[in-house]
Amino acid sequence: MAALPDGRAIVATGYFAESPMSGYVEAIELYEPASDTWARLFELEDKVSPVVLVPLLDGSVLATYSRLNGPPAPPELVDPTTGVRRPLDPGNVGTSVAVRLGDGRVLFAGAGQVTAFDPSDQSWVTEGASTELRAEAGAPFDDGAVVVGDTGVFTVSSELETRKASKPPDPSSPFLLYADVASVDARVAVVDNEGWIGIGDPRNLSWSRLWTGATREAEPPLVLPLCESVLVLAEHNLRVPLDAPGDAEELAVPWSLGEVGPRGLEGTRLADGSLLILQGSRTFIYR
């Protein structure tokens, strides 16, 4: 799922037992928050999972697909208004995490490599990265991106240079299994399903705050950016102030784990700053 500049969201839908990692995608749809309506943009020829959707500066959407069986399907440029799809030369992206950079390029981080797609000439550039790099999630940061995975936290510059940041000092959580990350101002918040939230500046290879307690067993948590805080969706749903993580507030929320439906538990920040949260057949707006 991704937010569009006009206030809508573009969403991959299909069948999910709980999360985007435990099902398949069969269609791409548009959600209009103002009218709470859905419209199917197009159906996919094959069932795929996962699907990566990245809005570009010209209003189109870069879509990459991984087939459930077989090689990845070719990436496409999608017009979110008409549904017209234009195939691209395949880039070496696989099931990589994607982040749009400030200059309009899209950074893909995968296992031991990073790839950048330049919409201006539709070119792909791949660079070798740390052999430790395995990406679960990513977010824009500085002029590049911050990427997390089960081997730690990495920064990737606009020149595609990777650097590993130290992990928050929690000896009970040796790996970032099923992690998510969000960036707010000059800091990032990282959460994993083993029970910790780290807040800090990965450029300094250090973490200024640490608060533990949010867990979501065996499934990816979500962390979504708000103004001066982040919303963490896990076994416990929390609003965590960046300057005082110990004052995290547990929220009484209408969503819960384990609902089967056309959409997994996922979220994005819309153009107006509110959060769109989807689960199963239900839609929520958090302000």
Kinemage of the C-alpha trace (Angstrom):
@kinemage 1
@onewidth
@group {chain A} dominant
@subgroup {mainchain}
@vectorlist {calphas} color= white
{ca met a 1} P 0.000 0.000 0.000
{ca ala a 2} L 1.157 3.542 -0.748
{ca ala a 3} L -0.268 7.044 -0.389
{ca leu a 4} L -0.826 9.105 -3.546
{ca pro a 5} L -0.306 12.896 -3.705
{ca asp a 6} L -4.024 13.509 -4.390
{ca gly a 7} L -5.051 11.986 -1.036
{ca arg a 8} L -5.968 8.519 -2.280
{ca ala a 9} L -4.115 5.277 -1.586
{ca ile a 10} L -3.139 2.506 -3.975
{ca val a 11} L -3.452 -0.944 -2.417
{ca ala a 12} L -2.575 -4.520 -3.377
{ca thr a 13} L -5.530 -6.765 -2.477
{ca gly a 14} L -6.128 -10.498 -2.492
{ca tyr a 15} L -6.342 -12.969 0.378
{ca phe a 16} L -4.447 -12.551 3.634
{ca ala a 17} L -4.683 -14.776 6.685
{ca glu a 18} L -3.219 -12.000 8.831
{ca ser a 19} L -0.549 -9.933 7.154
{ca pro a 20} L 0.883 -9.117 3.718
{ca met a 21} L 3.429 -11.903 4.301
{ca ser a 22} L 0.862 -14.694 4.698
{ca gly a 23} L -1.282 -14.574 1.573
{ca tyr a 24} L -1.342 -13.534 -2.056
{ca val a 25} L -2.235 -10.538 -4.198
{ca glu a 26} L -4.610 -10.753 -7.151
{ca ala a 27} L -5.590 -7.115 -7.862
{ca ile a 28} L -4.571 -3.481 -7.435
{ca glu a 29} L -7.238 -1.136 -6.038
{ca leu a 30} L -7.661 2.540 -5.174
{ca tyr a 31} L -9.095 3.814 -1.900
{ca glu a 32} L -10.705 7.270 -1.632
{ca pro a 33} L -10.743 8.354 2.046
{ca ala a 34} L -13.069 11.326 1.458
{ca ser a 35} L -15.904 9.064 0.307
{ca asp a 36} L -14.724 5.791 1.928
{ca thr a 37} L -14.946 4.027 -1.431
{ca trp a 38} L -12.883 1.411 -3.251
{ca ala a 39} L -12.328 1.039 -6.995
{ca arg a 40} L -10.527 -1.834 -8.707
{ca leu a 41} L -7.759 -0.495 -10.942
{ca phe a 42} L -6.783 -3.810 -12.556
{ca glu a 43} L -6.477 -7.537 -11.901
{ca leu a 44} L -3.184 -9.390 -12.062
{ca glu a 45} L -2.637 -12.255 -14.452
{ca asp a 46} L -0.918 -14.354 -11.770
{ca lys a 47} L -1.272 -14.533 -8.012
{ca val a 48} L 1.776 -12.790 -6.592
{ca ser a 49} L 3.290 -11.918 -3.222
{ca pro a 50} L 4.682 -9.572 -2.213
{ca val a 51} L 3.844 -6.524 -4.330
{ca val a 52} L 5.805 -3.270 -3.950
{ca leu a 53} L 4.062 -0.018 -4.940
{ca val a 54} L 6.054 3.242 -5.034
{ca pro a 55} L 4.462 6.565 -6.140
{ca leu a 56} L 6.803 8.587 -8.379
{ca leu a 57} L 7.175 12.340 -8.679
{ca asp a 58} L 5.331 12.438 -12.042
{ca gly a 59} L 2.202 10.869 -10.512
{ca ser a 60} L 2.737 7.357 -11.840
{ca val a 61} L 3.401 4.332 -9.615
{ca leu a 62} L 6.291 1.896 -9.903
{ca ala a 63} L 5.037 -1.649 -9.237
{ca thr a 64} L 7.193 -4.739 -8.726
{ca tyr a 65} L 5.815 -8.238 -8.287
{ca ser a 66} L 7.134 -11.543 -6.985
{ca arg a 67} L 5.316 -14.657 -8.216
{ca leu a 68} L 4.421 -17.301 -5.659
{ca asn a 69} L 6.118 -19.833 -7.924
{ca gly a 70} L 8.751 -18.933 -10.470
{ca pro a 71} L 10.818 -15.830 -11.209
{ca pro a 72} L 9.614 -12.293 -10.412
{ca ala a 73} L 7.171 -10.752 -12.876
{ca pro a 74} L 8.467 -7.736 -14.868
{ca pro a 75} L 8.127 -4.377 -13.087
{ca glu a 76} L 5.643 -1.848 -14.441
{ca leu a 77} L 4.792 1.833 -14.463
{ca val a 78} L 1.117 2.234 -13.531
{ca asp a 79} L -1.140 5.238 -14.136
{ca pro a 80} L -3.262 5.331 -10.938
{ca thr a 81} L -6.065 7.214 -12.700
{ca thr a 82} L -6.542 5.119 -15.835
{ca gly a 83} L -4.956 1.822 -14.788
{ca val a 84} L -2.732 1.828 -17.887
{ca arg a 85} L 0.346 -0.331 -17.302
{ca arg a 86} L 3.698 -0.014 -19.077
{ca pro a 87} L 6.187 -2.859 -18.632
{ca leu a 88} L 9.802 -2.020 -17.815
{ca asp a 89} L 13.055 -3.798 -18.405
{ca pro a 90} L 13.508 -6.062 -15.398
{ca gly a 91} L 15.726 -4.735 -12.650
{ca asn a 92} L 17.534 -6.980 -10.215
{ca val a 93} L 15.135 -6.234 -7.349
{ca gly a 94} L 13.366 -9.519 -6.477
{ca thr a 95} L 11.498 -9.163 -3.172
{ca ser a 96} L 13.550 -6.142 -2.124
{ca val a 97} L 12.394 -3.287 0.083
{ca ala a 98} L 11.746 -0.070 -1.886
{ca val a 99} L 12.144 3.569 -0.798
{ca arg a 100} L 11.689 6.682 -2.959
{ca leu a 101} L 14.600 9.075 -2.585
{ca gly a 102} L 14.345 12.847 -2.547
{ca asp a 103} L 15.684 13.133 -6.097
{ca gly a 104} L 12.881 10.935 -7.433
{ca arg a 105} L 14.825 7.700 -7.832
{ca val a 106} L 13.613 4.508 -6.142
{ca leu a 107} L 16.068 2.597 -3.979
{ca phe a 108} L 15.698 -1.174 -3.669
{ca ala a 109} L 17.617 -2.926 -0.890
{ca gly a 110} L 17.856 -6.702 -0.876
{ca ala a 111} L 20.213 -9.464 0.126
{ca gly a 112} L 23.715 -8.050 -0.141
{ca gln a 113} L 22.960 -5.455 -2.811
{ca val a 114} L 21.188 -2.176 -3.498
{ca thr a 115} L 19.581 -1.105 -6.790
{ca ala a 116} L 18.327 2.312 -7.875
{ca phe a 117} L 15.638 2.906 -10.521
{ca asp a 118} L 15.753 6.296 -12.253
{ca pro a 119} L 12.333 7.211 -13.723
{ca ser a 120} L 13.850 9.948 -15.910
{ca asp a 121} L 15.473 7.405 -18.232
{ca gln a 122} L 13.993 4.176 -16.792
{ca ser a 123} L 17.462 2.856 -15.975
{ca trp a 124} L 18.579 0.486 -13.228
{ca val a 125} L 21.909 0.697 -11.394
{ca thr a 126} L 23.002 -2.052 -8.987
{ca glu a 127} L 25.809 -1.835 -6.461
{ca gly a 128} L 27.178 -4.453 -4.126
{ca ala a 129} L 26.436 -3.831 -0.456
{ca ser a 130} L 27.418 -5.346 2.857
{ca thr a 131} L 27.090 -9.103 2.728
{ca glu a 132} L 25.167 -8.763 6.006
{ca leu a 133} L 22.419 -6.664 4.426
{ca arg a 134} L 19.052 -8.430 4.403
{ca ala a 135} L 16.117 -6.055 4.218
{ca glu a 136} L 12.733 -6.397 5.919
{ca ala a 137} L 11.630 -2.750 5.758
{ca gly a 138} L 12.906 0.692 4.822
{ca ala a 139} L 12.114 4.390 5.077
{ca pro a 140} L 13.477 7.647 3.604
{ca phe a 141} L 16.230 9.173 5.691
{ca asp a 142} L 18.518 12.140 5.061
{ca asp a 143} L 19.212 12.055 1.296
{ca gly a 144} L 19.016 8.259 1.210
{ca ala a 145} L 17.275 5.572 3.220
{ca val a 146} L 17.408 3.554 6.405
{ca val a 147} L 16.895 -0.203 6.047
{ca val a 148} L 16.307 -2.823 8.733
{ca gly a 149} L 16.479 -6.598 8.667
{ca asp a 150} L 17.422 -9.576 10.785
{ca thr a 151} L 21.103 -8.565 10.684
{ca gly a 152} L 20.671 -4.999 11.929
{ca val a 153} L 20.068 -1.420 10.829
{ca phe a 154} L 21.743 0.052 7.728
{ca thr a 155} L 21.873 3.474 6.126
{ca val a 156} L 22.061 3.723 2.341
{ca ser a 157} L 23.243 7.005 0.819
{ca ser a 158} L 22.039 8.532 -2.434
{ca glu a 159} L 25.307 7.208 -3.930
{ca leu a 160} L 24.172 3.677 -2.919
{ca glu a 161} L 26.812 3.345 -0.219
{ca thr a 162} L 25.703 1.200 2.727
{ca arg a 163} L 26.773 1.557 6.329
{ca lys a 164} L 25.738 -0.581 9.269
{ca ala a 165} L 24.444 1.125 12.393
{ca ser a 166} L 24.705 -0.363 15.850
{ca lys a 167} L 21.611 -2.054 17.191
{ca pro a 168} L 19.982 -0.705 20.356
{ca pro a 169} L 21.623 -2.345 23.382
{ca asp a 170} L 19.013 -4.957 24.208
{ca pro a 171} L 20.767 -8.306 24.776
{ca ser a 172} L 17.444 -10.163 24.858
{ca ser a 173} L 16.807 -9.249 21.207
{ca pro a 174} L 19.790 -10.423 19.134
{ca phe a 175} L 18.089 -10.201 15.747
{ca leu a 176} L 15.714 -7.838 13.929
{ca leu a 177} L 13.316 -10.562 12.846
{ca tyr a 178} L 10.118 -9.165 11.289
{ca ala a 179} L 11.034 -5.496 11.723
{ca asp a 180} L 9.597 -2.203 10.550
{ca val a 181} L 10.993 1.346 10.505
{ca ala a 182} L 9.684 4.897 10.166
{ca ser a 183} L 11.532 8.197 9.931
{ca val a 184} L 10.457 11.426 11.649
{ca asp a 185} L 12.617 14.539 11.296
{ca ala a 186} L 16.245 13.491 11.814
{ca arg a 187} L 15.460 10.308 13.731
{ca val a 188} L 14.176 6.843 13.006
{ca ala a 189} L 12.068 4.457 15.054
{ca val a 190} L 12.686 0.737 14.663
{ca val a 191} L 10.395 -1.920 16.111
{ca asp a 192} L 10.584 -5.698 15.930
{ca asn a 193} L 8.404 -8.576 17.067
{ca glu a 194} L 10.798 -9.589 19.835
{ca gly a 195} L 9.795 -6.718 22.057
{ca trp a 196} L 11.823 -3.564 21.571
{ca ile a 197} L 11.518 -0.127 20.051
{ca gly a 198} L 14.715 1.774 19.266
{ca ile a 199} L 14.747 5.502 18.518
{ca gly a 200} L 17.879 7.249 17.352
{ca asp a 201} L 20.042 8.660 14.591
{ca pro a 202} L 21.681 5.865 12.575
{ca arg a 203} L 24.176 8.323 11.043
{ca asn a 204} L 25.846 8.457 14.453
{ca leu a 205} L 25.702 4.680 14.753
{ca ser a 206} L 23.965 5.120 18.084
{ca trp a 207} L 20.521 5.136 19.654
{ca ser a 208} L 19.462 7.852 22.057
{ca arg a 209} L 16.358 6.128 23.432
{ca leu a 210} L 15.129 2.615 23.996
{ca trp a 211} L 11.718 1.445 25.130
{ca thr a 212} L 10.752 -2.235 25.240
{ca gly a 213} L 7.391 -3.931 25.480
{ca ala a 214} L 5.656 -4.023 22.078
{ca thr a 215} L 5.554 -7.534 20.645
{ca arg a 216} L 3.712 -9.282 17.872
{ca glu a 217} L 4.648 -12.929 17.813
{ca ala a 218} L 5.648 -14.468 14.480
{ca glu a 219} L 4.295 -11.626 12.336
{ca pro a 220} L 5.707 -8.238 11.253
{ca pro a 221} L 4.861 -5.244 13.435
{ca leu a 222} L 4.040 -1.880 11.885
{ca val a 223} L 5.450 1.504 12.846
{ca leu a 224} L 3.867 4.593 11.256
{ca pro a 225} L 5.118 8.195 11.518
{ca leu a 226} L 3.132 10.926 13.278
{ca cys a 227} L 4.166 14.418 14.322
{ca glu a 228} L 6.855 14.006 17.023
{ca ser a 229} L 5.724 10.438 17.703
{ca val a 230} L 5.148 7.079 16.043
{ca leu a 231} L 2.222 4.677 16.093
{ca val a 232} L 3.266 1.076 16.717
{ca leu a 233} L 0.865 -1.717 15.759
{ca ala a 234} L 1.855 -4.959 17.402
{ca glu a 235} L 0.584 -7.251 20.152
{ca his a 236} L 0.210 -3.995 22.072
{ca asn a 237} L -0.789 -0.920 20.069
{ca leu a 238} L 1.155 2.123 21.224
{ca arg a 239} L 1.659 5.798 20.501
{ca val a 240} L 5.311 6.438 21.340
{ca pro a 241} L 6.659 10.018 21.791
{ca leu a 242} L 10.099 10.270 20.213
{ca asp a 243} L 11.445 12.449 23.036
{ca ala a 244} L 10.018 10.313 25.824
{ca pro a 245} L 9.570 6.677 24.727
{ca gly a 246} L 8.968 5.652 28.334
{ca asp a 247} L 5.718 7.626 28.217
{ca ala a 248} L 4.300 5.419 25.477
{ca glu a 249} L 0.508 5.297 25.571
{ca glu a 250} L -1.299 2.014 24.955
{ca leu a 251} L -4.264 2.591 22.667
{ca ala a 252} L -7.704 1.023 22.661
{ca val a 253} L -8.046 0.333 18.936
{ca pro a 254} L -10.736 -1.320 16.779
{ca trp a 255} L -8.342 -3.634 14.937
{ca ser a 256} L -6.933 -6.919 16.178
{ca leu a 257} L -4.713 -9.720 14.952
{ca gly a 258} L -5.824 -12.698 12.938
{ca glu a 259} L -8.643 -11.402 10.737
{ca val a 260} L -8.915 -13.076 7.341
{ca gly a 261} L -9.792 -10.841 4.406
{ca pro a 262} L -8.740 -9.143 1.167
{ca arg a 263} L -6.131 -6.996 2.920
{ca gly a 264} L -3.512 -7.716 5.566
{ca leu a 265} L -2.806 -5.444 8.518
{ca glu a 266} L -0.909 -2.554 6.920
{ca gly a 267} L -0.827 1.205 7.035
{ca thr a 268} L 0.458 4.368 5.390
{ca arg a 269} L 0.506 8.097 6.031
{ca leu a 270} L -1.885 9.937 3.705
{ca ala a 271} L -1.278 13.295 2.049
{ca asp a 272} L -3.189 15.128 4.809
{ca gly a 273} L -1.017 13.600 7.557
{ca ser a 274} L -3.594 11.108 8.831
{ca leu a 275} L -2.876 7.384 8.913
{ca leu a 276} L -4.779 4.867 6.805
{ca ile a 277} L -4.845 1.437 8.458
{ca leu a 278} L -6.295 -1.614 6.707
{ca gln a 279} L -7.094 -5.055 7.992
{ca gly a 280} L -9.191 -7.762 6.426
{ca ser a 281} L -12.280 -6.054 5.046
{ca arg a 282} L -12.070 -3.069 7.425
{ca thr a 283} L -10.635 0.410 6.941
{ca phe a 284} L -9.576 2.845 9.666
{ca ile a 285} L -8.373 6.456 9.669
{ca tyr a 286} L -6.202 7.547 12.606
{ca arg a 287} L -5.612 11.248 13.236
